[in-house]
Structures are given as C-alpha cells and as structure tokens.
Amino acid sequence: MLKPISAGRDEAVARSAEWIPSVRWALAGLSLSMLLSSLGTSIANVGLPTLAQTFTASFQEVQWIVLAYLLGITTLIVSVGRLGDILGRRRLLLAGIFLFTVASVLCGVAPTLWLLIAARAAQGLGAAVMMALTMAFIGETVPKEKTGRAMGLLGTMSAIGTALGPSLGGALISGLSWRAIFLVNAPLGIVTFLLTHRYLPVDRRVPKSDRAGFDNVGTLLLALTLAAYALAMTMGRGSFGSLNIALLLAAAFGVGLFVRAEARAASPLIRLAMFRDPVLSASLATSTLVSTVMMATLVVGPFYLSRTLGLDEALVGLVLSVGPLVTALTGVPAGRIADRFGAQRMTIVGLIGIAAGSFILSMMSATPSISGYLGPIVVITVGYATFQTANNTAVMADIRPDQRGVTSGMLNLSRNLGLVTGTSVMGAVFALASATTDVTTAPSEAVATGMRFTFAVAAILIVVALAIALRSRALSRRTQGD
C-alpha cells in the first residue's frame, strides 16, 4: 500500500520517471470506478422498453429509472466531493463503491418498479461519490507532470462506459434478462473495491477539532436547486409546460438562497471566493457549454441518420458508437499532449476542433452521406477529448489538497448540467428548425435543415466558450506576470 501523503503527493512517486506498480494498480481501480459510473448512466436506457412491458408501466413511469440515477449524481456530486475533503477521500470512495455495488444488486432483484427506481437513486448516489473522488485522487497518486495522461485515461474509461452501455445492455437483455444489466455491476464493483482498498493512499488522520465543519444548509439548498433544474430540463419529453417553468423559477430562487447561505456559512460547501480564480471559473463555464453542444450529437444524430440517410436501427447504433469510440481512443494521447504543450493551450485547441466540426455540419451539402456526417463528428469528438482532458488537467493539477474533492465535484457537475441542458435546449432548437411538431415523422429535408441549424447554434456556443477560454488565459498570464 502507498504510504500516507502529508503534502498531498508522494515524493517518491513524484521523482519517479515511470509509474511504479502500486500507482498503476491504483489507477486501475480509479479507472474501473469511472467505467462503472458511466456504464450505469448508459446501460439502463436500452432496457426501458423491456421494463415498461415487464412492469406494465408507461414511458413516463419507466423513465424515472434513468432520471433517478441522473438526479442522484447531479444533486449530490459537489456535496460528496466536499465531504471527502473533510472526512477522507479514500474512506468515502470505498463507501461509494460499496453503495453502488449493493444498489446494483438491489436493482437486479427488485420485484416492483418503484423499488427499482429507489435502488437506482441509491446507485446514483454511489456513482456521484465515485465520479467526484476518482478525479480528486489523481493529485495524490501520480506525478504532476503526468496529470494530463492520467486524466486522459479516466476520460477514456468514461467514454468506453458510455459506448459499451447500449450494446452490452442489449446483449444481456436478449441473452439473459433485464436484471442482468444491473447485476453485471456486482463483480466489477467487487474488483474495484478490492483494488482501491489495497492501493489507494490512506487518509491522513486529522483530529476532529481540526476538521472543517460540513455545510448542511448549503448542501440541502444546492441539492434542491439542482433537482428542480434537472427536472425542469428533463420532464415532459420535449414539451416545456407550466410545471417546467415553475421548476425553473424554483431553481433560480434556490440559486439566490444558496449564494446567500454560502456567504454567511462559517465552513461553506463552496467558497464563493473560488470563482475569482479565472482558470476555475472559465473551466466550469466552458465545460457546461461544451457538454450542451455534445448532447446535440445524441439528440440530432439518430433522427438525421434514420430520416435523412435512411439507415436502419442497427446501422444507426453503429454510426452513433463512432463518437464514443473516437473519444476512448483519443483520451490518453490527448493527456500526453496536454502534459507536453500545456493544459490551457490544449483546451483552446480542443475548442477550435469542436467549433470547426460543428461549422462543417452546419454547412452540410444537399446530398448527404454517411462519410459526410461522420467526418465532422470525428473532428468534434477528437476536439472534445482534447478539451475535456486538458480542461480537467488545468484545474486539478494545481488545486489545494483540501479542495480537490469539491473542485472535482464542481467539474463533474458542470458537465452533467451541460448534458441535462443540452437534452432540452438543443432538442428544442432542432424541433423548431425542423418546423414540425413531431420530428419522428418529419420529411428528410426538414430533418436535414434542423440538423444544420442546430449545429450552427452549437458552433456559436463553442465560439463563446473559446472567447471565455482565451480571456481566462490572458488573465492568468497577467496574474503570473504580476
């Protein structure tokens, strides 16, 4: 086992030119933790039709199987990151992996739909711990000069989990039953628990009198605010009614209450002064914008491929898997490049790639083809992998040890909020541009027009993100110059 790290980093590891075996095994445990949490997001979607039939439920009811998991992650990921900073990250990560594994088994044996939904919420809480603390541990397990490639590895595992979910879920349901899509997490969870228990650095013992307090009021306000926002963006299957507006107003009111509570708290959940750091503020803003845009590929892609290109379901699934596959293959090389050329510089390069791909899609010719669609998608996903790895590295490489958990949680939250927002906003833009109330029956030309307009909006959003990143870099250089 690695020795306790007093300064947040093992000096012997920092001096090492290559990762020693214990560090490699620690990274293997962290990688599996990231794989499981992303797999839990993607694998359940493919089973919704089967689950609706099994439990004789409507789509609105079974979609809570996905929403419960999403809400568990979104509402608590910052809070569990902060809790790890206070109580010890290793201890809490092990608890999160244990909870995720047990909840997966409970999902697999659930006799009723509502017990399945409750187990999925618990699984989401475990995933929130795993997502928040996995990134936070990078600073304690690898040398600073190799932070980028470690972040790239985590990005690769997240992409593999996302890409593997639909195909693995479909195979398990057809070969076994819907219960297998949850029970498959159990053996993987046990292996992850054993690796992290054996190889992660132990938590430093801090006297209770020296521990910072946990912000219960801030945690509750943030959870309720994020829950209201997530529900406002996801309920209604594309229609934005009075309930959605009420939830959105409640979320806005919650933000005001949360800021006021944090300004008065003795030990706040999020120190508002953190947002004065131009690198952190820009990273959170650009991460949200990029994730919003990336959701457009999942919202628009299936309709464009099926309605405009006329592909069957199998081919649509195959084409859609190209994006996550490219991200998985690009993650580690992107990390190495970020380590060599600088994280902030590569963040900008990644944004330029996403903007270029989005612009090309917005100018798609009137005679569409699979290769004409896939080329820009590959450019976008390579840009995304480069951005995501470099952006996370820029923030986590120099963060204070006692703030790693909450900062990692905030980075993951910005990504989740972007995905949630993108589902609603980019879907609405696509429907509006297609000039139809039902995209599933829209003419192929209308879908193609909607796709071009949606990615024109996406390109504009990435240009905004690029402006934020460039301004942040200029401010950072000016601060270092002073």
FENVEN-V296797 format. One record per backbone hydrogen bond with DSSP energy under -0.5 kcal/mol. NH is the residue of the N-H (numbers start at 1). CO is the residue of the C=O. If there is no record, write none. Layout:
nh=NH co=CO
nh=NH co=CO
This chain:
nh=5 co=202
nh=6 co=4
nh=8 co=5
nh=11 co=9
nh=14 co=10
nh=15 co=11
nh=16 co=12
nh=16 co=13
nh=23 co=20
nh=24 co=20
nh=25 co=21
nh=26 co=22
nh=27 co=23
nh=28 co=24
nh=29 co=25
nh=30 co=26
nh=31 co=27
nh=32 co=28
nh=33 co=29
nh=34 co=30
nh=35 co=31
nh=36 co=32
nh=37 co=33
nh=38 co=34
nh=39 co=35
nh=40 co=36
nh=41 co=37
nh=42 co=38
nh=43 co=39
nh=46 co=42
nh=47 co=44
nh=48 co=45
nh=51 co=47
nh=52 co=48
nh=53 co=49
nh=54 co=50
nh=55 co=51
nh=57 co=52
nh=62 co=58
nh=63 co=59
nh=64 co=61
nh=65 co=62
nh=66 co=63
nh=67 co=63
nh=68 co=64
nh=69 co=65
nh=70 co=66
nh=71 co=67
nh=72 co=68
nh=73 co=69
nh=74 co=70
nh=75 co=71
nh=76 co=72
nh=77 co=73
nh=80 co=76
nh=81 co=77
nh=82 co=78
nh=83 co=79
nh=84 co=80
nh=85 co=81
nh=86 co=82
nh=87 co=83
nh=88 co=84
nh=92 co=88
nh=93 co=89
nh=94 co=90
nh=95 co=91
nh=96 co=92
nh=97 co=93
nh=98 co=94
nh=99 co=95
nh=100 co=96
nh=101 co=97
nh=102 co=98
nh=103 co=99
nh=104 co=100
nh=105 co=101
nh=106 co=102
nh=107 co=103
nh=108 co=104
nh=109 co=105
nh=110 co=106
nh=110 co=107
nh=116 co=112
nh=117 co=113
nh=118 co=114
nh=119 co=115
nh=120 co=116
nh=121 co=117
nh=122 co=118
nh=123 co=119
nh=124 co=120
nh=125 co=121
nh=126 co=122
nh=127 co=123
nh=128 co=124
nh=129 co=125
nh=130 co=126
nh=131 co=127
nh=132 co=128
nh=133 co=129
nh=134 co=130
nh=135 co=131
nh=136 co=132
nh=137 co=133
nh=138 co=134
nh=138 co=135
nh=139 co=136
nh=140 co=137
nh=141 co=137
nh=141 co=138
nh=142 co=138
nh=146 co=143
nh=147 co=144
nh=150 co=146
nh=151 co=147
nh=152 co=148
nh=153 co=149
nh=154 co=150
nh=155 co=151
nh=156 co=152
nh=157 co=153
nh=158 co=154
nh=159 co=155
nh=160 co=156
nh=161 co=157
nh=162 co=158
nh=163 co=159
nh=164 co=160
nh=165 co=161
nh=166 co=162
nh=167 co=163
nh=168 co=164
nh=169 co=165
nh=170 co=166
nh=171 co=167
nh=172 co=168
nh=173 co=169
nh=174 co=170
nh=175 co=171
nh=176 co=172
nh=177 co=172
nh=180 co=177
nh=181 co=178
nh=182 co=179
nh=183 co=179
nh=184 co=180
nh=185 co=182
nh=186 co=183
nh=187 co=183
nh=188 co=184
nh=189 co=185
nh=190 co=186
nh=191 co=187
nh=192 co=188
nh=193 co=189
nh=194 co=190
nh=195 co=191
nh=196 co=192
nh=197 co=193
nh=198 co=194
nh=199 co=195
nh=200 co=196
nh=202 co=2
nh=206 co=204
nh=210 co=207
nh=211 co=207
nh=211 co=208
nh=216 co=214
nh=219 co=215
nh=220 co=216
nh=221 co=217
nh=222 co=218
nh=223 co=219
nh=224 co=220
nh=225 co=221
nh=226 co=222
nh=227 co=223
nh=228 co=224
nh=229 co=225
nh=230 co=226
nh=231 co=227
nh=232 co=228
nh=233 co=229
nh=234 co=230
nh=235 co=231
nh=237 co=234
nh=239 co=236
nh=241 co=239
nh=245 co=241
nh=246 co=242
nh=247 co=243
nh=248 co=244
nh=249 co=245
nh=250 co=246
nh=251 co=247
nh=252 co=248
nh=253 co=249
nh=254 co=250
nh=255 co=251
nh=256 co=252
nh=257 co=253
nh=258 co=254
nh=259 co=255
nh=260 co=256
nh=261 co=257
nh=262 co=258
nh=263 co=259
nh=264 co=260
nh=265 co=261
nh=268 co=265
nh=272 co=270
nh=274 co=271
nh=275 co=272
nh=276 co=273
nh=277 co=274
nh=278 co=276
nh=281 co=277
nh=282 co=278
nh=283 co=279
nh=284 co=280
nh=285 co=281
nh=286 co=282
nh=287 co=283
nh=288 co=284
nh=289 co=285
nh=290 co=286
nh=291 co=287
nh=292 co=288
nh=293 co=289
nh=294 co=290
nh=295 co=291
nh=296 co=292
nh=296 co=293
nh=297 co=293
nh=297 co=294
nh=298 co=294
nh=299 co=295
nh=300 co=296
nh=301 co=296
nh=301 co=297
nh=302 co=298
nh=304 co=300
nh=305 co=301
nh=306 co=302
nh=307 co=303
nh=308 co=303
nh=308 co=304
nh=309 co=304
nh=311 co=305
nh=316 co=312
nh=317 co=313
nh=318 co=314
nh=319 co=315
nh=320 co=316
nh=321 co=317
nh=322 co=319
nh=323 co=319
nh=324 co=320
nh=325 co=321
nh=326 co=322
nh=327 co=323
nh=328 co=324
nh=329 co=325
nh=330 co=326
nh=331 co=327
nh=334 co=330
nh=335 co=331
nh=336 co=332
nh=337 co=333
nh=338 co=334
nh=339 co=335
nh=340 co=336
nh=341 co=337
nh=342 co=338
nh=346 co=342
nh=347 co=343
nh=348 co=344
nh=349 co=345
nh=350 co=346
nh=351 co=347
nh=352 co=348
nh=353 co=349
nh=354 co=350
nh=355 co=351
nh=356 co=352
nh=357 co=353
nh=358 co=354
nh=359 co=355
nh=360 co=356
nh=361 co=357
nh=362 co=358
nh=363 co=359
nh=363 co=360
nh=364 co=361
nh=368 co=366
nh=373 co=369
nh=374 co=370
nh=375 co=371
nh=376 co=372
nh=377 co=373
nh=378 co=374
nh=379 co=375
nh=380 co=376
nh=381 co=377
nh=382 co=378
nh=383 co=379
nh=384 co=380
nh=385 co=381
nh=386 co=382
nh=387 co=383
nh=388 co=384
nh=389 co=385
nh=390 co=386
nh=391 co=387
nh=392 co=388
nh=393 co=389
nh=394 co=390
nh=395 co=391
nh=396 co=392
nh=397 co=393
nh=399 co=396
nh=403 co=400
nh=404 co=401
nh=406 co=81
nh=407 co=403
nh=408 co=404
nh=409 co=405
nh=410 co=406
nh=411 co=407
nh=412 co=408
nh=413 co=409
nh=414 co=410
nh=415 co=411
nh=416 co=412
nh=417 co=413
nh=418 co=414
nh=419 co=415
nh=420 co=416
nh=421 co=417
nh=422 co=418
nh=423 co=419
nh=424 co=420
nh=425 co=421
nh=426 co=422
nh=427 co=422
nh=428 co=424
nh=429 co=425
nh=430 co=426
nh=431 co=427
nh=432 co=428
nh=433 co=429
nh=434 co=430
nh=435 co=431
nh=435 co=432
nh=436 co=431
nh=441 co=438
nh=442 co=439
nh=447 co=443
nh=448 co=444
nh=449 co=445
nh=450 co=446
nh=451 co=447
nh=452 co=448
nh=453 co=449
nh=454 co=450
nh=455 co=451
nh=456 co=452
nh=457 co=453
nh=458 co=454
nh=459 co=455
nh=460 co=456
nh=461 co=457
nh=462 co=458
nh=463 co=459
nh=464 co=460
nh=465 co=461
nh=466 co=462
nh=467 co=463
nh=468 co=464
nh=469 co=465
nh=470 co=466
nh=471 co=467
nh=472 co=468
nh=473 co=469
nh=474 co=470
nh=475 co=471
nh=476 co=472
nh=477 co=473
nh=478 co=474
nh=479 co=475
nh=480 co=476
nh=481 co=477
nh=482 co=478
